[in-house]
Amino acid sequence: MDGSKLQQANRKIKKITFLGLWVNIALAALKLTMGFFTGSMALAADGIHSFSDMATDVAVLLGAHFSAKEPDSEHPYGHGRFETFATAFVGLALMAVGAGMIQQASLAIARVHGGLKPAFQVGPWVILVAVLSILAKELLYWMTRSVAIVTHSTALYANAWHHRSDALSSVAVFIGFIAMLFGYEHGDQIAAIAVGLMIILVGVKVIGGCFQELTERSADAKTMEQICQIIASEERIRNWHKLRTRTVGREIFLDLHILVDPDLSITEAHAIADNLERSLHDQMSRPLNIMVHIEPDIPELRSD
């Protein structure tokens, strides 16, 4: 296992996640303060929601910390599943956020049709804070997504979408304000329902990816192609077969059988396997856990 890659990735994950944590704290404080001074229940509620967003940031940090721990006697294959569980937690949080948006929007529509006044009126301060939240959270989404792709962190990628869900909820508030200017009182509710459905679908996709990983899903096609190219580039390997991979958090577990010249000494054959492992570690961006089985290149083994 290439622990250095995991540690380097962890530093990047922690840096961007702590940034998101501080942005959530700042936005929550701003929304609560403005909600108190303007009397806007919407801003106050959104401020409380921003505090709750910190739970997913904490989940990502814990998942990254524990998944990078070295293997031990009780976990000889490492702790990569912690990141899978963190990803599942963020996915569930996304689904809860989407469902909550749909519920609140539906209740607001029902109140209006029941002859009641809206729970709050959207004012200029609400819009100002909503626009600021959109800009901050959308920027945070792209920054977090970029780090998630580089580090191959599914938990961080899910958290990026959690940032975007906040931006989209603020978009719904903004759309509602514009709709109200044109006399359409359900603009924000309809926008919130649409956004809520989209967020739920993202959450379902995230949870689906976790289930695939727990069922020992192999690495993606692009990664498999790169692995095959690296193996094929080793001239002293005459043939190879039984290549298997599975993903555990950010790590790929890989094992294969290589066929080498049967006249080589054990030391020479072992050196070929070592060189292959080194090439895979150096050329692959994801951390790998590699097991190479050496076989003599004889006809009966080639037929496997």
C-alpha positions as CSV (number, residue, x, y, z in Angstrom):
1,M,0.0,0.0,0.0
2,D,1.3,3.5,-0.9
3,G,0.7,5.3,2.4
4,S,2.4,8.5,1.2
5,K,-0.3,9.0,-1.5
6,L,-3.0,8.6,1.1
7,Q,-1.3,11.1,3.5
8,Q,-0.8,13.6,0.7
9,A,-4.5,13.2,-0.4
10,N,-5.6,13.6,3.3
11,R,-3.8,16.9,3.6
12,K,-5.7,18.2,0.6
13,I,-9.0,16.8,1.8
14,K,-8.6,18.3,5.2
15,K,-7.6,21.7,3.9
16,I,-10.6,22.1,1.6
17,T,-13.0,20.7,4.1
18,F,-11.8,23.0,6.9
19,L,-12.3,25.9,4.4
20,G,-15.9,24.7,3.9
21,L,-16.4,24.4,7.6
22,W,-15.3,28.0,8.2
23,V,-17.4,29.3,5.3
24,N,-20.5,27.5,6.8
25,I,-19.8,29.1,10.2
26,A,-19.5,32.6,8.6
27,L,-22.6,32.2,6.5
28,A,-24.6,30.8,9.5
29,A,-23.5,33.8,11.6
30,L,-24.4,36.2,8.9
31,K,-27.8,34.7,8.2
32,L,-28.7,34.5,11.9
33,T,-27.6,38.1,12.5
34,M,-29.5,39.5,9.5
35,G,-32.5,37.4,10.4
36,F,-32.6,38.8,13.9
37,F,-32.3,42.4,12.8
38,T,-34.7,42.2,9.9
39,G,-37.2,39.8,11.5
40,S,-36.8,37.4,8.6
41,M,-37.6,33.8,9.8
42,A,-36.3,32.6,6.4
43,L,-32.8,33.9,7.1
44,A,-32.8,32.6,10.6
45,A,-33.9,29.2,9.5
46,D,-31.3,29.1,6.8
47,G,-28.7,30.1,9.3
48,I,-29.6,27.2,11.5
49,H,-29.4,25.0,8.3
50,S,-25.9,26.3,7.6
51,F,-24.8,25.2,11.1
52,S,-26.3,21.7,10.4
53,D,-24.2,21.5,7.2
54,M,-21.1,21.3,9.3
55,A,-22.1,17.7,10.2
56,T,-21.1,16.5,6.7
57,D,-17.8,18.4,6.9
58,V,-17.1,16.6,10.2
59,A,-18.1,13.3,8.6
60,V,-15.6,13.8,5.7
61,L,-12.8,14.8,8.1
62,L,-13.4,11.7,10.2
63,G,-13.7,9.4,7.2
64,A,-10.4,10.8,5.7
65,H,-8.7,10.4,9.1
66,F,-9.7,6.9,9.9
67,S,-9.4,5.6,6.3
68,A,-5.8,6.6,6.1
69,K,-4.8,4.6,9.2
70,E,-2.2,2.0,8.7
71,P,-3.4,-1.7,8.5
72,D,-3.3,-3.5,11.9
73,S,-3.9,-7.0,13.2
74,E,-7.7,-6.5,13.2
75,H,-7.8,-4.7,9.9
76,P,-5.0,-6.2,7.8
77,Y,-6.5,-4.7,4.6
78,G,-6.6,-1.2,6.0
79,H,-9.4,1.1,7.0
80,G,-10.7,2.3,3.6
81,R,-14.3,1.4,4.3
82,F,-14.5,4.4,6.7
83,E,-14.5,6.6,3.7
84,T,-17.3,4.6,2.2
85,F,-19.4,5.0,5.3
86,A,-18.6,8.8,5.4
87,T,-19.8,9.0,1.7
88,A,-23.0,7.1,2.6
89,F,-23.6,9.6,5.5
90,V,-23.3,12.6,3.2
91,G,-25.5,10.9,0.6
92,L,-28.2,10.4,3.2
93,A,-27.8,14.0,4.3
94,L,-28.3,15.1,0.7
95,M,-31.5,13.1,0.4
96,A,-32.8,14.6,3.8
97,V,-32.0,18.1,2.6
98,G,-33.9,17.5,-0.7
99,A,-36.9,15.9,1.1
100,G,-36.9,18.8,3.6
101,M,-37.0,21.4,0.8
102,I,-39.9,19.6,-0.9
103,Q,-41.8,19.3,2.4
104,Q,-41.4,23.0,3.3
105,A,-42.4,24.1,-0.2
106,S,-45.4,21.9,-0.3
107,L,-46.6,23.2,3.1
108,A,-46.1,26.8,2.0
109,I,-48.3,26.1,-1.1
110,A,-50.9,24.5,1.1
111,R,-50.9,27.5,3.5
112,V,-51.6,29.9,0.7
113,H,-54.4,27.8,-0.7
114,G,-55.8,27.5,2.8
115,G,-56.2,31.3,3.0
116,L,-53.2,31.8,5.3
117,K,-50.4,34.3,4.6
118,P,-47.0,33.1,3.7
119,A,-44.8,32.2,6.7
120,F,-42.4,35.0,5.6
121,Q,-42.0,37.7,3.1
122,V,-38.9,37.8,0.9
123,G,-37.2,41.2,1.3
124,P,-34.1,42.8,-0.1
125,W,-31.9,41.7,2.7
126,V,-32.9,38.1,2.2
127,I,-32.0,38.4,-1.5
128,L,-28.7,40.0,-0.7
129,V,-27.7,37.3,1.7
130,A,-29.1,34.6,-0.8
131,V,-26.9,36.0,-3.6
132,L,-23.8,36.0,-1.3
133,S,-24.6,32.4,-0.3
134,I,-25.0,31.3,-3.9
135,L,-21.6,32.8,-4.9
136,A,-19.8,31.5,-1.8
137,K,-21.2,27.9,-1.9
138,E,-21.0,27.5,-5.7
139,L,-17.3,28.5,-5.6
140,L,-16.8,26.1,-2.7
141,Y,-18.5,23.4,-4.8
142,W,-16.1,23.8,-7.6
143,M,-13.0,24.0,-5.3
144,T,-14.2,20.9,-3.4
145,R,-15.1,19.0,-6.5
146,S,-11.6,19.7,-8.0
147,V,-9.9,18.3,-4.9
148,A,-12.2,15.3,-4.8
149,I,-11.3,14.4,-8.4
150,V,-7.6,14.7,-7.7
151,T,-7.7,12.7,-4.5
152,H,-10.4,10.2,-5.8
153,S,-12.4,10.9,-2.6
154,T,-16.1,9.9,-3.0
155,A,-16.9,11.4,0.4
156,L,-15.4,14.7,-0.6
157,Y,-17.3,14.6,-4.0
158,A,-20.5,14.0,-2.2
159,N,-19.8,16.9,0.2
160,A,-19.1,19.1,-2.8
161,W,-22.7,18.4,-3.9
162,H,-23.8,19.2,-0.4
163,H,-22.3,22.7,-0.8
164,R,-24.1,23.0,-4.2
165,S,-27.4,22.0,-2.6
166,D,-27.1,25.2,-0.4
167,A,-26.4,27.3,-3.4
168,L,-29.4,25.8,-5.2
169,S,-31.7,26.4,-2.2
170,S,-30.6,30.1,-2.3
171,V,-31.3,30.1,-6.0
172,A,-34.8,29.0,-5.2
173,V,-35.2,32.0,-2.8
174,F,-34.0,34.3,-5.5
175,I,-36.3,32.9,-8.1
176,G,-39.2,33.3,-5.6
177,F,-38.4,37.0,-5.2
178,I,-38.4,37.6,-8.9
179,A,-41.6,35.6,-9.3
180,M,-43.3,37.6,-6.6
181,L,-42.3,40.8,-8.4
182,F,-44.4,39.5,-11.4
183,G,-47.3,38.5,-9.2
184,Y,-46.6,34.7,-9.1
185,E,-46.7,33.7,-5.5
186,H,-45.6,30.1,-5.9
187,G,-42.3,30.8,-7.7
188,D,-40.0,30.0,-4.9
189,Q,-42.0,26.9,-3.8
190,I,-42.0,25.4,-7.3
191,A,-38.2,26.1,-7.7
192,A,-37.6,24.6,-4.3
193,I,-39.5,21.4,-5.2
194,A,-37.5,21.1,-8.5
195,V,-34.2,21.7,-6.7
196,G,-35.2,19.2,-3.9
197,L,-35.9,16.5,-6.4
198,M,-32.5,17.0,-8.1
199,I,-30.7,16.9,-4.7
200,I,-32.5,13.7,-3.8
201,L,-31.4,12.1,-7.1
202,V,-27.8,13.1,-6.4
203,G,-28.1,11.5,-3.0
204,V,-29.5,8.3,-4.4
205,K,-26.6,8.2,-6.9
206,V,-24.0,8.7,-4.1
207,I,-25.6,5.9,-2.0
208,G,-25.7,3.6,-5.1
209,G,-22.0,4.1,-5.5
210,C,-21.4,3.0,-1.9
211,F,-23.4,-0.1,-2.4
212,Q,-21.4,-0.9,-5.6
213,E,-18.2,-0.5,-3.6
214,L,-19.4,-2.7,-0.8
215,T,-20.2,-5.5,-3.4
216,E,-16.5,-5.5,-4.4
217,R,-16.9,-3.4,-7.6
218,S,-13.8,-3.4,-9.8
219,A,-12.0,-0.3,-10.8
220,D,-13.5,1.8,-13.5
221,A,-12.8,1.1,-17.2
222,K,-10.3,4.0,-17.6
223,T,-8.3,2.9,-14.6
224,M,-8.3,-0.7,-15.8
225,E,-7.0,0.4,-19.2
226,Q,-4.2,2.3,-17.6
227,I,-3.2,-0.7,-15.4
228,C,-3.1,-3.0,-18.5
229,Q,-0.9,-0.6,-20.4
230,I,1.6,-0.4,-17.5
231,I,1.7,-4.2,-17.3
232,A,2.1,-4.6,-21.0
233,S,5.0,-2.1,-21.0
234,E,7.2,-4.4,-18.9
235,E,9.2,-6.3,-21.6
236,R,10.3,-9.1,-19.2
237,I,6.7,-10.1,-18.6
238,R,5.9,-12.6,-21.3
239,N,2.2,-12.9,-20.5
240,W,-0.2,-12.2,-17.7
241,H,-3.7,-13.2,-16.6
242,K,-6.1,-13.3,-13.7
243,L,-6.1,-9.5,-13.2
244,R,-8.6,-8.6,-10.5
245,T,-9.3,-5.2,-8.9
246,R,-11.6,-3.9,-6.2
247,T,-12.0,-0.4,-4.7
248,V,-11.9,0.2,-1.0
249,G,-12.4,3.9,-0.3
250,R,-9.7,5.8,-2.3
251,E,-7.5,2.7,-2.6
252,I,-7.5,0.0,-5.3
253,F,-6.6,-3.6,-4.4
254,L,-5.0,-5.3,-7.4
255,D,-3.8,-8.8,-7.9
256,L,-2.6,-10.6,-11.0
257,H,-0.5,-13.5,-12.3
258,I,2.5,-12.8,-14.5
259,L,4.4,-15.3,-16.7
260,V,8.2,-14.9,-16.9
261,D,11.1,-16.9,-18.5
262,P,11.1,-20.3,-16.6
263,D,14.9,-20.3,-16.7
264,L,15.2,-17.2,-14.5
265,S,16.3,-17.5,-10.9
266,I,13.8,-16.8,-8.1
267,T,15.7,-13.5,-7.4
268,E,15.4,-12.4,-11.0
269,A,11.7,-13.2,-11.2
270,H,11.1,-11.4,-8.0
271,A,12.9,-8.4,-9.3
272,I,10.5,-8.3,-12.3
273,A,7.5,-8.4,-10.0
274,D,9.1,-5.6,-7.8
275,N,9.7,-3.4,-10.8
276,L,6.1,-3.9,-12.0
277,E,4.8,-2.9,-8.6
278,R,7.0,0.2,-8.6
279,S,5.8,1.2,-12.0
280,L,2.2,0.9,-11.0
281,H,2.7,2.9,-7.8
282,D,4.6,5.6,-9.7
283,Q,2.3,5.9,-12.7
284,M,-1.1,5.5,-11.1
285,S,-2.6,8.6,-9.3
286,R,-4.6,6.4,-6.8
287,P,-3.0,4.5,-4.0
288,L,-2.6,0.8,-4.8
289,N,-2.4,-2.4,-2.8
290,I,-0.7,-4.9,-5.1
291,M,-0.2,-8.6,-5.1
292,V,1.7,-10.2,-7.9
293,H,1.9,-14.0,-8.4
294,I,4.9,-15.2,-10.5
295,E,4.5,-18.2,-12.8
296,P,6.9,-19.8,-15.3
297,D,5.9,-19.2,-19.0
298,I,4.9,-22.7,-19.9
299,P,2.1,-23.8,-22.3
300,E,-0.2,-25.3,-19.6
301,L,-0.2,-22.0,-17.6
302,R,-0.7,-19.8,-20.7
303,S,-3.9,-21.6,-21.3
304,D,-5.5,-20.4,-18.0
